[in-house]
Amino acid sequence: MHNDATRVVTKLLMTKFKTINTLSVLMLLTGLALAIFGYWGLCTKAGNEVYPEMAGLIPFYSLLASLPFLLLAAIGAFVSYRKQRLKR
């Protein structure tokens, strides 16, 4: 299973970036940036010092906002993969 997933991801990243692939990668990077910021703001001592109490809602909502981006990136990658499979 892990091998197949690795092959799929490698294949998607190594293909020529078409519109859907480019959007998927951009959404993935945006989602990861938001998730990392949210994790840092909520789960680290430095983040808790910068965003105390009510200001801690900023990283919390950043973490929530990352979910649609990551979901859309996964859907875009799946659609792109299926299009390539159907061409064969």
Biopython code that builds the backbone (N, CA, C, O; Angstrom):
import numpy as np
from Bio.PDB.StructureBuilder import StructureBuilder

atoms = [
    (1, "MET", "N", (0.832, -1.199, 0.000)),
    (1, "MET", "CA", (0.000, 0.000, 0.000)),
    (1, "MET", "C", (0.872, 1.257, 0.000)),
    (1, "MET", "O", (0.638, 2.175, -0.786)),
    (2, "HIS", "N", (1.865, 1.301, 0.868)),
    (2, "HIS", "CA", (2.740, 2.462, 0.946)),
    (2, "HIS", "C", (3.480, 2.671, -0.363)),
    (2, "HIS", "O", (3.659, 3.806, -0.805)),
    (3, "ASN", "N", (3.906, 1.593, -0.979)),
    (3, "ASN", "CA", (4.613, 1.672, -2.242)),
    (3, "ASN", "C", (3.733, 2.264, -3.337)),
    (3, "ASN", "O", (4.181, 3.103, -4.118)),
    (4, "ASP", "N", (2.478, 1.823, -3.388)),
    (4, "ASP", "CA", (1.552, 2.328, -4.394)),
    (4, "ASP", "C", (1.295, 3.822, -4.199)),
    (4, "ASP", "O", (1.277, 4.585, -5.164)),
    (5, "ALA", "N", (1.099, 4.228, -2.964)),
    (5, "ALA", "CA", (0.854, 5.642, -2.679)),
    (5, "ALA", "C", (2.067, 6.478, -3.049)),
    (5, "ALA", "O", (1.928, 7.577, -3.586)),
    (6, "THR", "N", (3.253, 5.963, -2.765)),
    (6, "THR", "CA", (4.474, 6.684, -3.112)),
    (6, "THR", "C", (4.594, 6.831, -4.623)),
    (6, "THR", "O", (4.975, 7.890, -5.121)),
    (7, "ARG", "N", (4.269, 5.770, -5.346)),
    (7, "ARG", "CA", (4.323, 5.828, -6.807)),
    (7, "ARG", "C", (3.333, 6.842, -7.355)),
    (7, "ARG", "O", (3.651, 7.586, -8.282)),
    (8, "VAL", "N", (2.139, 6.874, -6.787)),
    (8, "VAL", "CA", (1.109, 7.808, -7.256)),
    (8, "VAL", "C", (1.564, 9.244, -7.030)),
    (8, "VAL", "O", (1.474, 10.076, -7.932)),
    (9, "VAL", "N", (2.048, 9.532, -5.835)),
    (9, "VAL", "CA", (2.486, 10.894, -5.518)),
    (9, "VAL", "C", (3.664, 11.287, -6.399)),
    (9, "VAL", "O", (3.711, 12.402, -6.920)),
    (10, "THR", "N", (4.610, 10.378, -6.565)),
    (10, "THR", "CA", (5.768, 10.670, -7.407)),
    (10, "THR", "C", (5.342, 10.923, -8.840)),
    (10, "THR", "O", (5.842, 11.843, -9.488)),
    (11, "LYS", "N", (4.423, 10.113, -9.337)),
    (11, "LYS", "CA", (3.945, 10.266, -10.705)),
    (11, "LYS", "C", (3.258, 11.615, -10.891)),
    (11, "LYS", "O", (3.453, 12.289, -11.902)),
    (12, "LEU", "N", (2.450, 12.001, -9.899)),
    (12, "LEU", "CA", (1.743, 13.277, -9.999)),
    (12, "LEU", "C", (2.714, 14.454, -9.959)),
    (12, "LEU", "O", (2.536, 15.427, -10.692)),
    (13, "LEU", "N", (3.726, 14.373, -9.121)),
    (13, "LEU", "CA", (4.655, 15.477, -9.004)),
    (13, "LEU", "C", (5.629, 15.557, -10.175)),
    (13, "LEU", "O", (6.120, 16.637, -10.504)),
    (14, "MET", "N", (5.908, 14.421, -10.803)),
    (14, "MET", "CA", (6.889, 14.405, -11.872)),
    (14, "MET", "C", (6.281, 14.689, -13.249)),
    (14, "MET", "O", (7.016, 14.902, -14.213)),
    (15, "THR", "N", (4.955, 14.694, -13.351)),
    (15, "THR", "CA", (4.329, 14.986, -14.633)),
    (15, "THR", "C", (4.457, 16.472, -14.932)),
    (15, "THR", "O", (4.748, 17.281, -14.050)),
    (16, "LYS", "N", (4.234, 16.805, -16.179)),
    (16, "LYS", "CA", (4.203, 18.220, -16.523)),
    (16, "LYS", "C", (3.013, 18.838, -15.812)),
    (16, "LYS", "O", (1.907, 18.300, -15.848)),
    (17, "PHE", "N", (3.249, 19.969, -15.167)),
    (17, "PHE", "CA", (2.168, 20.589, -14.414)),
    (17, "PHE", "C", (1.165, 21.210, -15.366)),
    (17, "PHE", "O", (1.473, 22.148, -16.101)),
    (18, "LYS", "N", (-0.014, 20.678, -15.337)),
    (18, "LYS", "CA", (-1.124, 21.269, -16.070)),
    (18, "LYS", "C", (-1.897, 22.112, -15.063)),
    (18, "LYS", "O", (-1.497, 22.212, -13.903)),
    (19, "THR", "N", (-2.958, 22.696, -15.479)),
    (19, "THR", "CA", (-3.699, 23.619, -14.620)),
    (19, "THR", "C", (-4.127, 22.965, -13.315)),
    (19, "THR", "O", (-3.920, 23.531, -12.242)),
    (20, "ILE", "N", (-4.716, 21.787, -13.394)),
    (20, "ILE", "CA", (-5.226, 21.154, -12.176)),
    (20, "ILE", "C", (-4.077, 20.736, -11.253)),
    (20, "ILE", "O", (-4.207, 20.809, -10.031)),
    (21, "ASN", "N", (-2.954, 20.299, -11.833)),
    (21, "ASN", "CA", (-1.808, 19.938, -11.010)),
    (21, "ASN", "C", (-1.225, 21.166, -10.320)),
    (21, "ASN", "O", (-0.876, 21.113, -9.141)),
    (22, "THR", "N", (-1.122, 22.261, -11.049)),
    (22, "THR", "CA", (-0.574, 23.489, -10.472)),
    (22, "THR", "C", (-1.456, 23.979, -9.334)),
    (22, "THR", "O", (-0.955, 24.357, -8.274)),
    (23, "LEU", "N", (-2.759, 23.975, -9.546)),
    (23, "LEU", "CA", (-3.678, 24.403, -8.494)),
    (23, "LEU", "C", (-3.598, 23.477, -7.283)),
    (23, "LEU", "O", (-3.642, 23.939, -6.143)),
    (24, "SER", "N", (-3.480, 22.183, -7.527)),
    (24, "SER", "CA", (-3.377, 21.230, -6.415)),
    (24, "SER", "C", (-2.126, 21.496, -5.592)),
    (24, "SER", "O", (-2.171, 21.475, -4.362)),
    (25, "VAL", "N", (-1.020, 21.745, -6.264)),
    (25, "VAL", "CA", (0.233, 22.002, -5.545)),
    (25, "VAL", "C", (0.138, 23.316, -4.775)),
    (25, "VAL", "O", (0.575, 23.393, -3.627)),
    (26, "LEU", "N", (-0.430, 24.349, -5.395)),
    (26, "LEU", "CA", (-0.577, 25.624, -4.696)),
    (26, "LEU", "C", (-1.506, 25.503, -3.480)),
    (26, "LEU", "O", (-1.231, 26.069, -2.422)),
    (27, "MET", "N", (-2.584, 24.775, -3.640)),
    (27, "MET", "CA", (-3.494, 24.573, -2.503)),
    (27, "MET", "C", (-2.835, 23.742, -1.408)),
    (27, "MET", "O", (-3.033, 24.000, -0.221)),
    (28, "LEU", "N", (-2.059, 22.754, -1.806)),
    (28, "LEU", "CA", (-1.341, 21.938, -0.823)),
    (28, "LEU", "C", (-0.361, 22.797, -0.036)),
    (28, "LEU", "O", (-0.308, 22.712, 1.191)),
    (29, "LEU", "N", (0.414, 23.624, -0.731)),
    (29, "LEU", "CA", (1.385, 24.476, -0.042)),
    (29, "LEU", "C", (0.696, 25.498, 0.870)),
    (29, "LEU", "O", (1.159, 25.754, 1.982)),
    (30, "THR", "N", (-0.402, 26.074, 0.399)),
    (30, "THR", "CA", (-1.148, 27.025, 1.225)),
    (30, "THR", "C", (-1.729, 26.335, 2.456)),
    (30, "THR", "O", (-1.643, 26.856, 3.568)),
    (31, "GLY", "N", (-2.317, 25.168, 2.250)),
    (31, "GLY", "CA", (-2.883, 24.421, 3.374)),
    (31, "GLY", "C", (-1.829, 24.023, 4.390)),
    (31, "GLY", "O", (-2.058, 24.101, 5.597)),
    (32, "LEU", "N", (-0.668, 23.594, 3.897)),
    (32, "LEU", "CA", (0.414, 23.220, 4.815)),
    (32, "LEU", "C", (0.922, 24.429, 5.590)),
    (32, "LEU", "O", (1.194, 24.329, 6.786)),
    (33, "ALA", "N", (1.053, 25.568, 4.920)),
    (33, "ALA", "CA", (1.512, 26.778, 5.611)),
    (33, "ALA", "C", (0.525, 27.178, 6.706)),
    (33, "ALA", "O", (0.934, 27.514, 7.817)),
    (34, "LEU", "N", (-0.760, 27.145, 6.401)),
    (34, "LEU", "CA", (-1.767, 27.482, 7.408)),
    (34, "LEU", "C", (-1.766, 26.483, 8.561)),
    (34, "LEU", "O", (-1.891, 26.870, 9.723)),
    (35, "ALA", "N", (-1.625, 25.208, 8.241)),
    (35, "ALA", "CA", (-1.625, 24.179, 9.285)),
    (35, "ALA", "C", (-0.391, 24.310, 10.182)),
    (35, "ALA", "O", (-0.495, 24.173, 11.401)),
    (36, "ILE", "N", (0.760, 24.570, 9.590)),
    (36, "ILE", "CA", (1.981, 24.719, 10.384)),
    (36, "ILE", "C", (1.875, 25.940, 11.292)),
    (36, "ILE", "O", (2.257, 25.879, 12.461)),
    (37, "PHE", "N", (1.358, 27.053, 10.759)),
    (37, "PHE", "CA", (1.167, 28.246, 11.582)),
    (37, "PHE", "C", (0.187, 27.974, 12.724)),
    (37, "PHE", "O", (0.423, 28.379, 13.863)),
    (38, "GLY", "N", (-0.909, 27.289, 12.412)),
    (38, "GLY", "CA", (-1.894, 26.975, 13.448)),
    (38, "GLY", "C", (-1.318, 26.080, 14.521)),
    (38, "GLY", "O", (-1.559, 26.291, 15.710)),
    (39, "TYR", "N", (-0.557, 25.078, 14.107)),
    (39, "TYR", "CA", (0.075, 24.181, 15.084)),
    (39, "TYR", "C", (1.056, 24.968, 15.956)),
    (39, "TYR", "O", (1.066, 24.823, 17.178)),
    (40, "TRP", "N", (1.869, 25.791, 15.322)),
    (40, "TRP", "CA", (2.849, 26.576, 16.074)),
    (40, "TRP", "C", (2.145, 27.487, 17.075)),
    (40, "TRP", "O", (2.565, 27.580, 18.229)),
    (41, "GLY", "N", (1.079, 28.159, 16.645)),
    (41, "GLY", "CA", (0.381, 29.096, 17.520)),
    (41, "GLY", "C", (-0.346, 28.429, 18.673)),
    (41, "GLY", "O", (-0.490, 29.026, 19.740)),
    (42, "LEU", "N", (-0.807, 27.200, 18.475)),
    (42, "LEU", "CA", (-1.588, 26.530, 19.511)),
    (42, "LEU", "C", (-0.766, 25.595, 20.388)),
    (42, "LEU", "O", (-1.038, 25.466, 21.581)),
    (43, "CYS", "N", (0.233, 24.944, 19.808)),
    (43, "CYS", "CA", (0.873, 23.828, 20.504)),
    (43, "CYS", "C", (2.299, 24.076, 20.962)),
    (43, "CYS", "O", (2.906, 23.190, 21.564)),
    (44, "THR", "N", (2.846, 25.236, 20.700)),
    (44, "THR", "CA", (4.212, 25.490, 21.164)),
    (44, "THR", "C", (4.212, 26.617, 22.196)),
    (44, "THR", "O", (3.310, 27.454, 22.225)),
    (45, "LYS", "N", (5.223, 26.616, 23.022)),
    (45, "LYS", "CA", (5.332, 27.639, 24.063)),
    (45, "LYS", "C", (5.518, 29.026, 23.443)),
    (45, "LYS", "O", (4.922, 30.005, 23.892)),
    (46, "ALA", "N", (6.362, 29.091, 22.399)),
    (46, "ALA", "CA", (6.596, 30.378, 21.726)),
    (46, "ALA", "C", (5.301, 30.911, 21.102)),
    (46, "ALA", "O", (5.018, 32.106, 21.177)),
    (47, "GLY", "N", (4.532, 30.034, 20.497)),
    (47, "GLY", "CA", (3.261, 30.447, 19.898)),
    (47, "GLY", "C", (2.261, 30.918, 20.924)),
    (47, "GLY", "O", (1.523, 31.875, 20.690)),
    (48, "ASN", "N", (2.233, 30.241, 22.072)),
    (48, "ASN", "CA", (1.320, 30.645, 23.145)),
    (48, "ASN", "C", (1.716, 31.988, 23.749)),
    (48, "ASN", "O", (0.860, 32.729, 24.231)),
    (49, "GLU", "N", (3.006, 32.303, 23.727)),
    (49, "GLU", "CA", (3.446, 33.601, 24.241)),
    (49, "GLU", "C", (3.072, 34.725, 23.279)),
    (49, "GLU", "O", (2.702, 35.818, 23.708)),
    (50, "VAL", "N", (3.170, 34.452, 21.969)),
    (50, "VAL", "CA", (2.841, 35.472, 20.977)),
    (50, "VAL", "C", (1.333, 35.672, 20.878)),
    (50, "VAL", "O", (0.864, 36.799, 20.716)),
    (51, "TYR", "N", (0.575, 34.584, 20.974)),
    (51, "TYR", "CA", (-0.885, 34.641, 20.848)),
    (51, "TYR", "C", (-1.541, 34.168, 22.141)),
    (51, "TYR", "O", (-2.045, 33.045, 22.190)),
    (52, "PRO", "N", (-1.550, 34.994, 23.193)),
    (52, "PRO", "CA", (-2.174, 34.578, 24.450)),
    (52, "PRO", "C", (-3.702, 34.727, 24.400)),
    (52, "PRO", "O", (-4.235, 35.542, 23.647)),
    (53, "GLU", "N", (-4.370, 33.945, 25.193)),
    (53, "GLU", "CA", (-5.810, 33.984, 25.423)),
    (53, "GLU", "C", (-6.640, 34.158, 24.153)),
    (53, "GLU", "O", (-6.617, 33.281, 23.290)),
    (54, "MET", "N", (-7.365, 35.252, 24.017)),
    (54, "MET", "CA", (-8.280, 35.437, 22.880)),
    (54, "MET", "C", (-7.534, 35.573, 21.558)),
    (54, "MET", "O", (-8.080, 35.224, 20.511)),
    (55, "ALA", "N", (-6.313, 36.065, 21.580)),
    (55, "ALA", "CA", (-5.535, 36.171, 20.348)),
    (55, "ALA", "C", (-5.200, 34.778, 19.814)),
    (55, "ALA", "O", (-4.839, 34.633, 18.646)),
    (56, "GLY", "N", (-5.315, 33.758, 20.661)),
    (56, "GLY", "CA", (-5.069, 32.385, 20.248)),
    (56, "GLY", "C", (-6.088, 31.873, 19.244)),
    (56, "GLY", "O", (-5.915, 30.798, 18.669)),
    (57, "LEU", "N", (-7.153, 32.645, 19.032)),
    (57, "LEU", "CA", (-8.140, 32.260, 18.023)),
    (57, "LEU", "C", (-7.573, 32.400, 16.606)),
    (57, "LEU", "O", (-8.024, 31.718, 15.686)),
    (58, "ILE", "N", (-6.592, 33.280, 16.433)),
    (58, "ILE", "CA", (-6.000, 33.470, 15.103)),
    (58, "ILE", "C", (-5.351, 32.175, 14.615)),
    (58, "ILE", "O", (-5.671, 31.723, 13.515)),
    (59, "PRO", "N", (-4.446, 31.555, 15.393)),
    (59, "PRO", "CA", (-3.895, 30.286, 14.907)),
    (59, "PRO", "C", (-4.935, 29.163, 14.850)),
    (59, "PRO", "O", (-4.835, 28.269, 14.009)),
    (60, "PHE", "N", (-5.924, 29.205, 15.735)),
    (60, "PHE", "CA", (-6.967, 28.183, 15.716)),
    (60, "PHE", "C", (-7.736, 28.234, 14.402)),
    (60, "PHE", "O", (-7.949, 27.204, 13.763)),
    (61, "TYR", "N", (-8.151, 29.432, 14.000)),
    (61, "TYR", "CA", (-8.892, 29.555, 12.740)),
    (61, "TYR", "C", (-7.989, 29.344, 11.533)),
    (61, "TYR", "O", (-8.459, 28.927, 10.475)),
    (62, "SER", "N", (-6.715, 29.622, 11.678)),
    (62, "SER", "CA", (-5.768, 29.303, 10.612)),
    (62, "SER", "C", (-5.705, 27.796, 10.399)),
    (62, "SER", "O", (-5.677, 27.320, 9.264)),
    (63, "LEU", "N", (-5.684, 27.058, 11.491)),
    (63, "LEU", "CA", (-5.680, 25.593, 11.400)),
    (63, "LEU", "C", (-6.974, 25.087, 10.751)),
    (63, "LEU", "O", (-6.938, 24.175, 9.925)),
    (64, "LEU", "N", (-8.098, 25.668, 11.119)),
    (64, "LEU", "CA", (-9.378, 25.280, 10.508)),
    (64, "LEU", "C", (-9.418, 25.650, 9.020)),
    (64, "LEU", "O", (-9.957, 24.901, 8.206)),
    (65, "ALA", "N", (-8.848, 26.804, 8.671)),
    (65, "ALA", "CA", (-8.859, 27.245, 7.276)),
    (65, "ALA", "C", (-7.976, 26.369, 6.395)),
    (65, "ALA", "O", (-8.163, 26.327, 5.179)),
    (66, "SER", "N", (-7.020, 25.672, 6.995)),
    (66, "SER", "CA", (-6.144, 24.814, 6.198)),
    (66, "SER", "C", (-6.876, 23.567, 5.696)),
    (66, "SER", "O", (-6.498, 23.001, 4.670)),
    (67, "LEU", "N", (-7.905, 23.142, 6.399)),
    (67, "LEU", "CA", (-8.607, 21.908, 6.029)),
    (67, "LEU", "C", (-9.233, 21.943, 4.632)),
    (67, "LEU", "O", (-9.043, 20.991, 3.874)),
    (68, "PRO", "N", (-9.971, 22.996, 4.254)),
    (68, "PRO", "CA", (-10.518, 23.000, 2.884)),
    (68, "PRO", "C", (-9.424, 23.016, 1.815)),
    (68, "PRO", "O", (-9.563, 22.378, 0.771)),
    (69, "PHE", "N", (-8.340, 23.743, 2.077)),
    (69, "PHE", "CA", (-7.247, 23.778, 1.105)),
    (69, "PHE", "C", (-6.644, 22.385, 0.915)),
    (69, "PHE", "O", (-6.398, 21.956, -0.212)),
    (70, "LEU", "N", (-6.411, 21.693, 2.016)),
    (70, "LEU", "CA", (-5.829, 20.356, 1.917)),
    (70, "LEU", "C", (-6.802, 19.375, 1.272)),
    (70, "LEU", "O", (-6.389, 18.502, 0.508)),
    (71, "LEU", "N", (-8.085, 19.514, 1.572)),
    (71, "LEU", "CA", (-9.093, 18.643, 0.962)),
    (71, "LEU", "C", (-9.183, 18.887, -0.544)),
    (71, "LEU", "O", (-9.233, 17.934, -1.322)),
    (72, "LEU", "N", (-9.204, 20.146, -0.959)),
    (72, "LEU", "CA", (-9.278, 20.456, -2.383)),
    (72, "LEU", "C", (-8.004, 20.028, -3.119)),
    (72, "LEU", "O", (-8.067, 19.616, -4.278)),
    (73, "ALA", "N", (-6.857, 20.123, -2.457)),
    (73, "ALA", "CA", (-5.611, 19.660, -3.071)),
    (73, "ALA", "C", (-5.659, 18.150, -3.291)),
    (73, "ALA", "O", (-5.218, 17.657, -4.329)),
    (74, "ALA", "N", (-6.191, 17.424, -2.321)),
    (74, "ALA", "CA", (-6.299, 15.968, -2.465)),
    (74, "ALA", "C", (-7.281, 15.604, -3.578)),
    (74, "ALA", "O", (-7.019, 14.691, -4.360)),
    (75, "ILE", "N", (-8.400, 16.307, -3.653)),
    (75, "ILE", "CA", (-9.372, 16.043, -4.714)),
    (75, "ILE", "C", (-8.772, 16.353, -6.082)),
    (75, "ILE", "O", (-8.946, 15.586, -7.029)),
    (76, "GLY", "N", (-8.069, 17.473, -6.183)),
    (76, "GLY", "CA", (-7.432, 17.834, -7.448)),
    (76, "GLY", "C", (-6.391, 16.823, -7.877)),
    (76, "GLY", "O", (-6.298, 16.488, -9.057)),
    (77, "ALA", "N", (-5.612, 16.336, -6.937)),
    (77, "ALA", "CA", (-4.606, 15.314, -7.259)),
    (77, "ALA", "C", (-5.273, 14.024, -7.700)),
    (77, "ALA", "O", (-4.801, 13.363, -8.624)),
    (78, "PHE", "N", (-6.368, 13.662, -7.045)),
    (78, "PHE", "CA", (-7.087, 12.449, -7.418)),
    (78, "PHE", "C", (-7.688, 12.574, -8.814)),
    (78, "PHE", "O", (-7.594, 11.646, -9.617)),
    (79, "VAL", "N", (-8.299, 13.706, -9.103)),
    (79, "VAL", "CA", (-8.897, 13.922, -10.428)),
    (79, "VAL", "C", (-7.819, 13.881, -11.503)),
    (79, "VAL", "O", (-8.010, 13.273, -12.556)),
    (80, "SER", "N", (-6.704, 14.516, -11.243)),
    (80, "SER", "CA", (-5.599, 14.504, -12.206)),
    (80, "SER", "C", (-5.083, 13.088, -12.428)),
    (80, "SER", "O", (-4.801, 12.693, -13.559)),
    (81, "TYR", "N", (-4.963, 12.340, -11.363)),
    (81, "TYR", "CA", (-4.503, 10.952, -11.465)),
    (81, "TYR", "C", (-5.490, 10.120, -12.272)),
    (81, "TYR", "O", (-5.083, 9.332, -13.125)),
    (82, "ARG", "N", (-6.783, 10.287, -12.011)),
    (82, "ARG", "CA", (-7.800, 9.521, -12.737)),
    (82, "ARG", "C", (-7.809, 9.878, -14.225)),
    (82, "ARG", "O", (-7.994, 9.001, -15.069)),
    (83, "LYS", "N", (-7.611, 11.153, -14.550)),
    (83, "LYS", "CA", (-7.557, 11.553, -15.951)),
    (83, "LYS", "C", (-6.394, 10.879, -16.664)),
    (83, "LYS", "O", (-6.523, 10.435, -17.804)),
    (84, "GLN", "N", (-5.257, 10.808, -15.978)),
    (84, "GLN", "CA", (-4.094, 10.161, -16.586)),
    (84, "GLN", "C", (-4.324, 8.671, -16.747)),
    (84, "GLN", "O", (-3.911, 8.088, -17.750)),
    (85, "ARG", "N", (-4.969, 8.053, -15.789)),
    (85, "ARG", "CA", (-5.245, 6.604, -15.869)),
    (85, "ARG", "C", (-6.217, 6.286, -16.996)),
    (85, "ARG", "O", (-6.083, 5.260, -17.662)),
    (86, "LEU", "N", (-7.194, 7.159, -17.214)),
    (86, "LEU", "CA", (-8.190, 6.916, -18.244)),
    (86, "LEU", "C", (-7.623, 7.109, -19.652)),
    (86, "LEU", "O", (-8.153, 6.551, -20.613)),
    (87, "LYS", "N", (-6.559, 7.888, -19.779)),
    (87, "LYS", "CA", (-5.939, 8.106, -21.084)),
    (87, "LYS", "C", (-5.240, 6.859, -21.595)),
    (87, "LYS", "O", (-5.061, 6.706, -22.804)),
    (88, "ARG", "N", (-4.843, 5.971, -20.703)),
    (88, "ARG", "CA", (-4.107, 4.768, -21.114)),
    (88, "ARG", "C", (-4.961, 3.776, -21.807)),
    (88, "ARG", "O", (-4.476, 2.718, -22.209)),
]
sb = StructureBuilder()
sb.init_structure("model")
sb.init_model(0)
sb.init_chain("A")
sb.init_seg("    ")
for serial, (resi, resn, name, xyz) in enumerate(atoms, 1):
    if name == "N":
        sb.init_residue(resn, " ", resi, " ")
    sb.init_atom(name, np.array(xyz, "f"), 0.0, 1.0, " ", f" {name:<3s}", serial, name[0])
structure = sb.get_structure()
